[in-house]
Amino acid sequence: MNYRLLKVSSPLFASTVTLLMPIVAIIWGILDGEKLTALQFAGAGVIIAGLIFLRSKPNSIKK
């Protein structure tokens, strides 16, 4: 159902959902009482940094 929702929605909504997924997962884990390690936070940070990097516009080289 998640993929169908993303298919019929706009690209901006789909990328926002992708960016928020690790954040929601961490919050859900904390509320559920799971113990999260620094490695898991670092992994979520790498995912978010990669998504932000992919969404950023490349700088054009001015001559």
PDB file of N, H, CA, C and O in Angstrom:
ATOM      1  N   MET A   1       0.825  -1.183   0.000  1.00  0.00           N
ATOM      2  CA  MET A   1       0.000   0.000   0.000  1.00  0.00           C
ATOM      3  C   MET A   1       0.878   1.259   0.000  1.00  0.00           C
ATOM      4  O   MET A   1       0.522   2.267  -0.610  1.00  0.00           O
ATOM      5  N   ASN A   2       2.020   1.197   0.683  1.00  0.00           N
ATOM      6  H   ASN A   2       2.309   0.378   1.179  1.00  0.00           H
ATOM      7  CA  ASN A   2       2.924   2.343   0.711  1.00  0.00           C
ATOM      8  C   ASN A   2       3.426   2.671  -0.691  1.00  0.00           C
ATOM      9  O   ASN A   2       3.467   3.842  -1.069  1.00  0.00           O
ATOM     10  N   TYR A   3       3.801   1.674  -1.456  1.00  0.00           N
ATOM     11  H   TYR A   3       3.768   0.723  -1.149  1.00  0.00           H
ATOM     12  CA  TYR A   3       4.307   1.914  -2.805  1.00  0.00           C
ATOM     13  C   TYR A   3       3.208   2.461  -3.714  1.00  0.00           C
ATOM     14  O   TYR A   3       3.475   3.305  -4.570  1.00  0.00           O
ATOM     15  N   ARG A   4       2.000   1.997  -3.539  1.00  0.00           N
ATOM     16  H   ARG A   4       1.782   1.311  -2.845  1.00  0.00           H
ATOM     17  CA  ARG A   4       0.889   2.500  -4.350  1.00  0.00           C
ATOM     18  C   ARG A   4       0.624   3.967  -4.026  1.00  0.00           C
ATOM     19  O   ARG A   4       0.367   4.765  -4.927  1.00  0.00           O
ATOM     20  N   LEU A   5       0.684   4.323  -2.746  1.00  0.00           N
ATOM     21  H   LEU A   5       0.892   3.675  -2.014  1.00  0.00           H
ATOM     22  CA  LEU A   5       0.488   5.715  -2.344  1.00  0.00           C
ATOM     23  C   LEU A   5       1.580   6.600  -2.941  1.00  0.00           C
ATOM     24  O   LEU A   5       1.297   7.690  -3.437  1.00  0.00           O
ATOM     25  N   LEU A   6       2.824   6.134  -2.894  1.00  0.00           N
ATOM     26  H   LEU A   6       3.055   5.248  -2.491  1.00  0.00           H
ATOM     27  CA  LEU A   6       3.916   6.911  -3.466  1.00  0.00           C
ATOM     28  C   LEU A   6       3.804   7.022  -4.980  1.00  0.00           C
ATOM     29  O   LEU A   6       4.217   8.025  -5.562  1.00  0.00           O
ATOM     30  N   LYS A   7       3.250   6.002  -5.618  1.00  0.00           N
ATOM     31  H   LYS A   7       2.914   5.187  -5.145  1.00  0.00           H
ATOM     32  CA  LYS A   7       3.113   6.007  -7.076  1.00  0.00           C
ATOM     33  C   LYS A   7       2.110   7.053  -7.541  1.00  0.00           C
ATOM     34  O   LYS A   7       2.315   7.682  -8.579  1.00  0.00           O
ATOM     35  N   VAL A   8       1.035   7.250  -6.796  1.00  0.00           N
ATOM     36  H   VAL A   8       0.868   6.739  -5.953  1.00  0.00           H
ATOM     37  CA  VAL A   8      -0.001   8.195  -7.208  1.00  0.00           C
ATOM     38  C   VAL A   8       0.224   9.598  -6.655  1.00  0.00           C
ATOM     39  O   VAL A   8      -0.548  10.509  -6.953  1.00  0.00           O
ATOM     40  N   SER A   9       1.265   9.783  -5.859  1.00  0.00           N
ATOM     41  H   SER A   9       1.893   9.043  -5.617  1.00  0.00           H
ATOM     42  CA  SER A   9       1.517  11.095  -5.274  1.00  0.00           C
ATOM     43  C   SER A   9       2.595  11.836  -6.063  1.00  0.00           C
ATOM     44  O   SER A   9       3.134  11.333  -7.048  1.00  0.00           O
ATOM     45  N   SER A  10       2.885  13.038  -5.598  1.00  0.00           N
ATOM     46  H   SER A  10       2.447  13.447  -4.798  1.00  0.00           H
ATOM     47  CA  SER A  10       3.891  13.860  -6.270  1.00  0.00           C
ATOM     48  C   SER A  10       5.305  13.430  -5.850  1.00  0.00           C
ATOM     49  O   SER A  10       5.474  12.810  -4.800  1.00  0.00           O
ATOM     50  N   PRO A  11       6.301  13.750  -6.651  1.00  0.00           N
ATOM     51  CA  PRO A  11       7.688  13.417  -6.277  1.00  0.00           C
ATOM     52  C   PRO A  11       8.127  14.110  -4.981  1.00  0.00           C
ATOM     53  O   PRO A  11       8.909  13.546  -4.215  1.00  0.00           O
ATOM     54  N   LEU A  12       7.635  15.313  -4.733  1.00  0.00           N
ATOM     55  H   LEU A  12       6.999  15.771  -5.355  1.00  0.00           H
ATOM     56  CA  LEU A  12       7.998  16.021  -3.508  1.00  0.00           C
ATOM     57  C   LEU A  12       7.477  15.271  -2.285  1.00  0.00           C
ATOM     58  O   LEU A  12       8.195  15.141  -1.294  1.00  0.00           O
ATOM     59  N   PHE A  13       6.260  14.785  -2.339  1.00  0.00           N
ATOM     60  H   PHE A  13       5.677  14.891  -3.144  1.00  0.00           H
ATOM     61  CA  PHE A  13       5.695  14.022  -1.222  1.00  0.00           C
ATOM     62  C   PHE A  13       6.472  12.726  -1.016  1.00  0.00           C
ATOM     63  O   PHE A  13       6.759  12.343   0.118  1.00  0.00           O
ATOM     64  N   ALA A  14       6.808  12.061  -2.101  1.00  0.00           N
ATOM     65  H   ALA A  14       6.575  12.372  -3.022  1.00  0.00           H
ATOM     66  CA  ALA A  14       7.538  10.790  -2.000  1.00  0.00           C
ATOM     67  C   ALA A  14       8.918  10.992  -1.385  1.00  0.00           C
ATOM     68  O   ALA A  14       9.347  10.187  -0.558  1.00  0.00           O
ATOM     69  N   SER A  15       9.621  12.054  -1.776  1.00  0.00           N
ATOM     70  H   SER A  15       9.273  12.708  -2.448  1.00  0.00           H
ATOM     71  CA  SER A  15      10.945  12.286  -1.210  1.00  0.00           C
ATOM     72  C   SER A  15      10.862  12.728   0.241  1.00  0.00           C
ATOM     73  O   SER A  15      11.750  12.411   1.032  1.00  0.00           O
ATOM     74  N   THR A  16       9.813  13.452   0.605  1.00  0.00           N
ATOM     75  H   THR A  16       9.091  13.710  -0.037  1.00  0.00           H
ATOM     76  CA  THR A  16       9.627  13.858   2.001  1.00  0.00           C
ATOM     77  C   THR A  16       9.372  12.639   2.874  1.00  0.00           C
ATOM     78  O   THR A  16       9.908  12.547   3.978  1.00  0.00           O
ATOM     79  N   VAL A  17       8.571  11.714   2.398  1.00  0.00           N
ATOM     80  H   VAL A  17       8.136  11.789   1.500  1.00  0.00           H
ATOM     81  CA  VAL A  17       8.312  10.483   3.145  1.00  0.00           C
ATOM     82  C   VAL A  17       9.608   9.708   3.331  1.00  0.00           C
ATOM     83  O   VAL A  17       9.865   9.170   4.408  1.00  0.00           O
ATOM     84  N   THR A  18      10.421   9.650   2.287  1.00  0.00           N
ATOM     85  H   THR A  18      10.212  10.087   1.412  1.00  0.00           H
ATOM     86  CA  THR A  18      11.688   8.930   2.367  1.00  0.00           C
ATOM     87  C   THR A  18      12.632   9.575   3.373  1.00  0.00           C
ATOM     88  O   THR A  18      13.343   8.874   4.093  1.00  0.00           O
ATOM     89  N   LEU A  19      12.643  10.906   3.429  1.00  0.00           N
ATOM     90  H   LEU A  19      12.065  11.475   2.844  1.00  0.00           H
ATOM     91  CA  LEU A  19      13.499  11.596   4.379  1.00  0.00           C
ATOM     92  C   LEU A  19      13.036  11.414   5.818  1.00  0.00           C
ATOM     93  O   LEU A  19      13.860  11.342   6.729  1.00  0.00           O
ATOM     94  N   LEU A  20      11.737  11.338   6.029  1.00  0.00           N
ATOM     95  H   LEU A  20      11.067  11.396   5.288  1.00  0.00           H
ATOM     96  CA  LEU A  20      11.204  11.249   7.391  1.00  0.00           C
ATOM     97  C   LEU A  20      11.168   9.823   7.939  1.00  0.00           C
ATOM     98  O   LEU A  20      11.022   9.634   9.146  1.00  0.00           O
ATOM     99  N   MET A  21      11.295   8.829   7.083  1.00  0.00           N
ATOM    100  H   MET A  21      11.414   8.982   6.102  1.00  0.00           H
ATOM    101  CA  MET A  21      11.182   7.442   7.528  1.00  0.00           C
ATOM    102  C   MET A  21      12.196   7.059   8.616  1.00  0.00           C
ATOM    103  O   MET A  21      11.790   6.452   9.607  1.00  0.00           O
ATOM    104  N   PRO A  22      13.497   7.381   8.487  1.00  0.00           N
ATOM    105  CA  PRO A  22      14.430   7.032   9.569  1.00  0.00           C
ATOM    106  C   PRO A  22      14.142   7.776  10.872  1.00  0.00           C
ATOM    107  O   PRO A  22      14.332   7.225  11.956  1.00  0.00           O
ATOM    108  N   ILE A  23      13.690   9.012  10.771  1.00  0.00           N
ATOM    109  H   ILE A  23      13.536   9.459   9.891  1.00  0.00           H
ATOM    110  CA  ILE A  23      13.378   9.794  11.971  1.00  0.00           C
ATOM    111  C   ILE A  23      12.190   9.187  12.707  1.00  0.00           C
ATOM    112  O   ILE A  23      12.226   9.034  13.928  1.00  0.00           O
ATOM    113  N   VAL A  24      11.144   8.842  11.972  1.00  0.00           N
ATOM    114  H   VAL A  24      11.115   8.966  10.980  1.00  0.00           H
ATOM    115  CA  VAL A  24       9.965   8.221  12.581  1.00  0.00           C
ATOM    116  C   VAL A  24      10.330   6.865  13.179  1.00  0.00           C
ATOM    117  O   VAL A  24       9.826   6.508  14.244  1.00  0.00           O
ATOM    118  N   ALA A  25      11.193   6.111  12.514  1.00  0.00           N
ATOM    119  H   ALA A  25      11.602   6.401  11.649  1.00  0.00           H
ATOM    120  CA  ALA A  25      11.605   4.799  13.027  1.00  0.00           C
ATOM    121  C   ALA A  25      12.350   4.933  14.351  1.00  0.00           C
ATOM    122  O   ALA A  25      12.142   4.133  15.263  1.00  0.00           O
ATOM    123  N   ILE A  26      13.213   5.937  14.461  1.00  0.00           N
ATOM    124  H   ILE A  26      13.381   6.587  13.720  1.00  0.00           H
ATOM    125  CA  ILE A  26      13.941   6.144  15.721  1.00  0.00           C
ATOM    126  C   ILE A  26      12.985   6.544  16.838  1.00  0.00           C
ATOM    127  O   ILE A  26      13.070   6.023  17.950  1.00  0.00           O
ATOM    128  N   ILE A  27      12.080   7.464  16.545  1.00  0.00           N
ATOM    129  H   ILE A  27      12.011   7.888  15.642  1.00  0.00           H
ATOM    130  CA  ILE A  27      11.109   7.894  17.568  1.00  0.00           C
ATOM    131  C   ILE A  27      10.242   6.722  18.001  1.00  0.00           C
ATOM    132  O   ILE A  27       9.983   6.547  19.192  1.00  0.00           O
ATOM    133  N   TRP A  28       9.792   5.921  17.044  1.00  0.00           N
ATOM    134  H   TRP A  28      10.002   6.064  16.077  1.00  0.00           H
ATOM    135  CA  TRP A  28       8.957   4.760  17.357  1.00  0.00           C
ATOM    136  C   TRP A  28       9.723   3.762  18.218  1.00  0.00           C
ATOM    137  O   TRP A  28       9.163   3.194  19.155  1.00  0.00           O
ATOM    138  N   GLY A  29      10.984   3.548  17.909  1.00  0.00           N
ATOM    139  H   GLY A  29      11.439   4.010  17.148  1.00  0.00           H
ATOM    140  CA  GLY A  29      11.803   2.633  18.703  1.00  0.00           C
ATOM    141  C   GLY A  29      11.994   3.125  20.128  1.00  0.00           C
ATOM    142  O   GLY A  29      11.941   2.331  21.067  1.00  0.00           O
ATOM    143  N   ILE A  30      12.214   4.424  20.303  1.00  0.00           N
ATOM    144  H   ILE A  30      12.257   5.069  19.540  1.00  0.00           H
ATOM    145  CA  ILE A  30      12.359   4.987  21.645  1.00  0.00           C
ATOM    146  C   ILE A  30      11.063   4.836  22.433  1.00  0.00           C
ATOM    147  O   ILE A  30      11.089   4.461  23.605  1.00  0.00           O
ATOM    148  N   LEU A  31       9.930   5.126  21.796  1.00  0.00           N
ATOM    149  H   LEU A  31       9.909   5.431  20.843  1.00  0.00           H
ATOM    150  CA  LEU A  31       8.638   4.989  22.472  1.00  0.00           C
ATOM    151  C   LEU A  31       8.319   3.536  22.815  1.00  0.00           C
ATOM    152  O   LEU A  31       7.614   3.264  23.788  1.00  0.00           O
ATOM    153  N   ASP A  32       8.832   2.615  22.025  1.00  0.00           N
ATOM    154  H   ASP A  32       9.404   2.836  21.235  1.00  0.00           H
ATOM    155  CA  ASP A  32       8.590   1.190  22.253  1.00  0.00           C
ATOM    156  C   ASP A  32       9.537   0.602  23.289  1.00  0.00           C
ATOM    157  O   ASP A  32       9.384  -0.554  23.684  1.00  0.00           O
ATOM    158  N   GLY A  33      10.514   1.389  23.732  1.00  0.00           N
ATOM    159  H   GLY A  33      10.638   2.328  23.411  1.00  0.00           H
ATOM    160  CA  GLY A  33      11.433   0.928  24.761  1.00  0.00           C
ATOM    161  C   GLY A  33      12.661   0.216  24.242  1.00  0.00           C
ATOM    162  O   GLY A  33      13.380  -0.410  25.021  1.00  0.00           O
ATOM    163  N   GLU A  34      12.922   0.291  22.951  1.00  0.00           N
ATOM    164  H   GLU A  34      12.338   0.799  22.318  1.00  0.00           H
ATOM    165  CA  GLU A  34      14.107  -0.354  22.398  1.00  0.00           C
ATOM    166  C   GLU A  34      15.346   0.461  22.749  1.00  0.00           C
ATOM    167  O   GLU A  34      15.286   1.683  22.890  1.00  0.00           O
ATOM    168  N   LYS A  35      16.460  -0.233  22.885  1.00  0.00           N
ATOM    169  H   LYS A  35      16.508  -1.225  22.771  1.00  0.00           H
ATOM    170  CA  LYS A  35      17.725   0.445  23.150  1.00  0.00           C
ATOM    171  C   LYS A  35      18.407   0.711  21.821  1.00  0.00           C
ATOM    172  O   LYS A  35      18.710  -0.211  21.064  1.00  0.00           O
ATOM    173  N   LEU A  36      18.640   1.975  21.553  1.00  0.00           N
ATOM    174  H   LEU A  36      18.393   2.724  22.168  1.00  0.00           H
ATOM    175  CA  LEU A  36      19.278   2.367  20.309  1.00  0.00           C
ATOM    176  C   LEU A  36      20.729   2.721  20.583  1.00  0.00           C
ATOM    177  O   LEU A  36      21.041   3.407  21.556  1.00  0.00           O
ATOM    178  N   THR A  37      21.599   2.251  19.724  1.00  0.00           N
ATOM    179  H   THR A  37      21.345   1.694  18.933  1.00  0.00           H
ATOM    180  CA  THR A  37      23.023   2.502  19.899  1.00  0.00           C
ATOM    181  C   THR A  37      23.460   3.683  19.030  1.00  0.00           C
ATOM    182  O   THR A  37      22.725   4.141  18.155  1.00  0.00           O
ATOM    183  N   ALA A  38      24.666   4.156  19.296  1.00  0.00           N
ATOM    184  H   ALA A  38      25.263   3.784  20.007  1.00  0.00           H
ATOM    185  CA  ALA A  38      25.227   5.252  18.511  1.00  0.00           C
ATOM    186  C   ALA A  38      25.389   4.844  17.050  1.00  0.00           C
ATOM    187  O   ALA A  38      25.264   5.678  16.153  1.00  0.00           O
ATOM    188  N   LEU A  39      25.666   3.571  16.811  1.00  0.00           N
ATOM    189  H   LEU A  39      25.768   2.893  17.539  1.00  0.00           H
ATOM    190  CA  LEU A  39      25.820   3.082  15.440  1.00  0.00           C
ATOM    191  C   LEU A  39      24.510   3.211  14.657  1.00  0.00           C
ATOM    192  O   LEU A  39      24.528   3.537  13.470  1.00  0.00           O
ATOM    193  N   GLN A  40      23.384   2.959  15.309  1.00  0.00           N
ATOM    194  H   GLN A  40      23.368   2.695  16.273  1.00  0.00           H
ATOM    195  CA  GLN A  40      22.097   3.092  14.640  1.00  0.00           C
ATOM    196  C   GLN A  40      21.782   4.553  14.324  1.00  0.00           C
ATOM    197  O   GLN A  40      21.242   4.860  13.261  1.00  0.00           O
ATOM    198  N   PHE A  41      22.124   5.459  15.258  1.00  0.00           N
ATOM    199  H   PHE A  41      22.562   5.210  16.121  1.00  0.00           H
ATOM    200  CA  PHE A  41      21.932   6.878  14.985  1.00  0.00           C
ATOM    201  C   PHE A  41      22.851   7.335  13.846  1.00  0.00           C
ATOM    202  O   PHE A  41      22.449   8.135  13.001  1.00  0.00           O
ATOM    203  N   ALA A  42      24.067   6.830  13.830  1.00  0.00           N
ATOM    204  H   ALA A  42      24.394   6.180  14.517  1.00  0.00           H
ATOM    205  CA  ALA A  42      24.997   7.179  12.758  1.00  0.00           C
ATOM    206  C   ALA A  42      24.486   6.668  11.409  1.00  0.00           C
ATOM    207  O   ALA A  42      24.591   7.366  10.401  1.00  0.00           O
ATOM    208  N   GLY A  43      23.944   5.476  11.391  1.00  0.00           N
ATOM    209  H   GLY A  43      23.858   4.909  12.211  1.00  0.00           H
ATOM    210  CA  GLY A  43      23.384   4.924  10.156  1.00  0.00           C
ATOM    211  C   GLY A  43      22.221   5.751   9.640  1.00  0.00           C
ATOM    212  O   GLY A  43      22.113   6.005   8.440  1.00  0.00           O
ATOM    213  N   ALA A  44      21.354   6.168  10.546  1.00  0.00           N
ATOM    214  H   ALA A  44      21.441   5.962  11.521  1.00  0.00           H
ATOM    215  CA  ALA A  44      20.233   7.023  10.146  1.00  0.00           C
ATOM    216  C   ALA A  44      20.749   8.356   9.616  1.00  0.00           C
ATOM    217  O   ALA A  44      20.201   8.905   8.661  1.00  0.00           O
ATOM    218  N   GLY A  45      21.800   8.871  10.236  1.00  0.00           N
ATOM    219  H   GLY A  45      22.246   8.425  11.012  1.00  0.00           H
ATOM    220  CA  GLY A  45      22.391  10.122   9.764  1.00  0.00           C
ATOM    221  C   GLY A  45      22.978   9.995   8.371  1.00  0.00           C
ATOM    222  O   GLY A  45      22.853  10.904   7.550  1.00  0.00           O
ATOM    223  N   VAL A  46      23.626   8.854   8.103  1.00  0.00           N
ATOM    224  H   VAL A  46      23.728   8.115   8.769  1.00  0.00           H
ATOM    225  CA  VAL A  46      24.188   8.611   6.772  1.00  0.00           C
ATOM    226  C   VAL A  46      23.075   8.541   5.728  1.00  0.00           C
ATOM    227  O   VAL A  46      23.210   9.087   4.632  1.00  0.00           O
ATOM    228  N   ILE A  47      21.980   7.871   6.069  1.00  0.00           N
ATOM    229  H   ILE A  47      21.870   7.428   6.959  1.00  0.00           H
ATOM    230  CA  ILE A  47      20.849   7.766   5.142  1.00  0.00           C
ATOM    231  C   ILE A  47      20.282   9.143   4.846  1.00  0.00           C
ATOM    232  O   ILE A  47      20.060   9.487   3.685  1.00  0.00           O
ATOM    233  N   ILE A  48      20.047   9.930   5.884  1.00  0.00           N
ATOM    234  H   ILE A  48      20.228   9.650   6.827  1.00  0.00           H
ATOM    235  CA  ILE A  48      19.471  11.263   5.690  1.00  0.00           C
ATOM    236  C   ILE A  48      20.436  12.159   4.912  1.00  0.00           C
ATOM    237  O   ILE A  48      20.014  12.897   4.022  1.00  0.00           O
ATOM    238  N   ALA A  49      21.731  12.098   5.244  1.00  0.00           N
ATOM    239  H   ALA A  49      22.074  11.499   5.967  1.00  0.00           H
ATOM    240  CA  ALA A  49      22.719  12.903   4.517  1.00  0.00           C
ATOM    241  C   ALA A  49      22.761  12.510   3.045  1.00  0.00           C
ATOM    242  O   ALA A  49      22.860  13.378   2.178  1.00  0.00           O
ATOM    243  N   GLY A  50      22.690  11.230   2.757  1.00  0.00           N
ATOM    244  H   GLY A  50      22.611  10.525   3.461  1.00  0.00           H
ATOM    245  CA  GLY A  50      22.683  10.776   1.371  1.00  0.00           C
ATOM    246  C   GLY A  50      21.463  11.249   0.611  1.00  0.00           C
ATOM    247  O   GLY A  50      21.569  11.654  -0.547  1.00  0.00           O
ATOM    248  N   LEU A  51      20.314  11.204   1.244  1.00  0.00           N
ATOM    249  H   LEU A  51      20.228  10.876   2.185  1.00  0.00           H
ATOM    250  CA  LEU A  51      19.096  11.673   0.587  1.00  0.00           C
ATOM    251  C   LEU A  51      19.131  13.175   0.347  1.00  0.00           C
ATOM    252  O   LEU A  51      18.705  13.649  -0.706  1.00  0.00           O
ATOM    253  N   ILE A  52      19.634  13.919   1.316  1.00  0.00           N
ATOM    254  H   ILE A  52      19.980  13.534   2.171  1.00  0.00           H
ATOM    255  CA  ILE A  52      19.750  15.367   1.135  1.00  0.00           C
ATOM    256  C   ILE A  52      20.741  15.674   0.018  1.00  0.00           C
ATOM    257  O   ILE A  52      20.500  16.559  -0.803  1.00  0.00           O
ATOM    258  N   PHE A  53      21.854  14.945  -0.015  1.00  0.00           N
ATOM    259  H   PHE A  53      22.050  14.226   0.652  1.00  0.00           H
ATOM    260  CA  PHE A  53      22.851  15.129  -1.066  1.00  0.00           C
ATOM    261  C   PHE A  53      22.245  14.854  -2.442  1.00  0.00           C
ATOM    262  O   PHE A  53      22.498  15.599  -3.389  1.00  0.00           O
ATOM    263  N   LEU A  54      21.459  13.806  -2.556  1.00  0.00           N
ATOM    264  H   LEU A  54      21.253  13.201  -1.787  1.00  0.00           H
ATOM    265  CA  LEU A  54      20.859  13.464  -3.845  1.00  0.00           C
ATOM    266  C   LEU A  54      19.804  14.473  -4.274  1.00  0.00           C
ATOM    267  O   LEU A  54      19.600  14.684  -5.469  1.00  0.00           O
ATOM    268  N   ARG A  55      19.137  15.092  -3.317  1.00  0.00           N
ATOM    269  H   ARG A  55      19.303  14.920  -2.346  1.00  0.00           H
ATOM    270  CA  ARG A  55      18.089  16.066  -3.650  1.00  0.00           C
ATOM    271  C   ARG A  55      18.644  17.440  -3.959  1.00  0.00           C
ATOM    272  O   ARG A  55      17.954  18.249  -4.580  1.00  0.00           O
ATOM    273  N   SER A  56      19.862  17.731  -3.551  1.00  0.00           N
ATOM    274  H   SER A  56      20.423  17.074  -3.047  1.00  0.00           H
ATOM    275  CA  SER A  56      20.419  19.075  -3.748  1.00  0.00           C
ATOM    276  C   SER A  56      20.717  19.300  -5.229  1.00  0.00           C
ATOM    277  O   SER A  56      21.022  18.370  -5.975  1.00  0.00           O
ATOM    278  N   LYS A  57      20.618  20.559  -5.623  1.00  0.00           N
ATOM    279  H   LYS A  57      20.370  21.315  -5.017  1.00  0.00           H
ATOM    280  CA  LYS A  57      20.894  20.911  -7.005  1.00  0.00           C
ATOM    281  C   LYS A  57      22.402  21.076  -7.178  1.00  0.00           C
ATOM    282  O   LYS A  57      23.069  21.671  -6.330  1.00  0.00           O
ATOM    283  N   PRO A  58      22.930  20.552  -8.270  1.00  0.00           N
ATOM    284  CA  PRO A  58      24.377  20.705  -8.488  1.00  0.00           C
ATOM    285  C   PRO A  58      24.719  22.160  -8.788  1.00  0.00           C
ATOM    286  O   PRO A  58      23.961  22.861  -9.459  1.00  0.00           O
ATOM    287  N   ASN A  59      25.853  22.600  -8.291  1.00  0.00           N
ATOM    288  H   ASN A  59      26.469  22.031  -7.746  1.00  0.00           H
ATOM    289  CA  ASN A  59      26.312  23.957  -8.592  1.00  0.00           C
ATOM    290  C   ASN A  59      26.855  23.990  -9.998  1.00  0.00           C
ATOM    291  O   ASN A  59      27.662  23.147 -10.390  1.00  0.00           O
ATOM    292  N   SER A  60      26.402  24.978 -10.757  1.00  0.00           N
ATOM    293  H   SER A  60      25.746  25.663 -10.439  1.00  0.00           H
ATOM    294  CA  SER A  60      26.919  25.101 -12.121  1.00  0.00           C
ATOM    295  C   SER A  60      28.242  25.846 -12.092  1.00  0.00           C
ATOM    296  O   SER A  60      28.421  26.783 -11.313  1.00  0.00           O
ATOM    297  N   ILE A  61      29.143  25.437 -12.920  1.00  0.00           N
ATOM    298  H   ILE A  61      28.998  24.676 -13.553  1.00  0.00           H
ATOM    299  CA  ILE A  61      30.464  26.043 -12.996  1.00  0.00           C
ATOM    300  C   ILE A  61      30.353  27.290 -13.866  1.00  0.00           C
ATOM    301  O   ILE A  61      29.984  27.222 -15.038  1.00  0.00           O
ATOM    302  N   LYS A  62      30.678  28.422 -13.266  1.00  0.00           N
ATOM    303  H   LYS A  62      30.978  28.477 -12.313  1.00  0.00           H
ATOM    304  CA  LYS A  62      30.615  29.684 -14.015  1.00  0.00           C
ATOM    305  C   LYS A  62      32.006  30.057 -14.498  1.00  0.00           C
ATOM    306  O   LYS A  62      32.974  30.023 -13.738  1.00  0.00           O
ATOM    307  N   LYS A  63      32.090  30.411 -15.770  1.00  0.00           N
ATOM    308  H   LYS A  63      31.304  30.439 -16.387  1.00  0.00           H
ATOM    309  CA  LYS A  63      33.373  30.813 -16.340  1.00  0.00           C
ATOM    310  C   LYS A  63      33.335  32.273 -16.696  1.00  0.00           C
ATOM    311  O   LYS A  63      34.324  32.813 -17.193  1.00  0.00           O
TER     312      LYS A  63
END
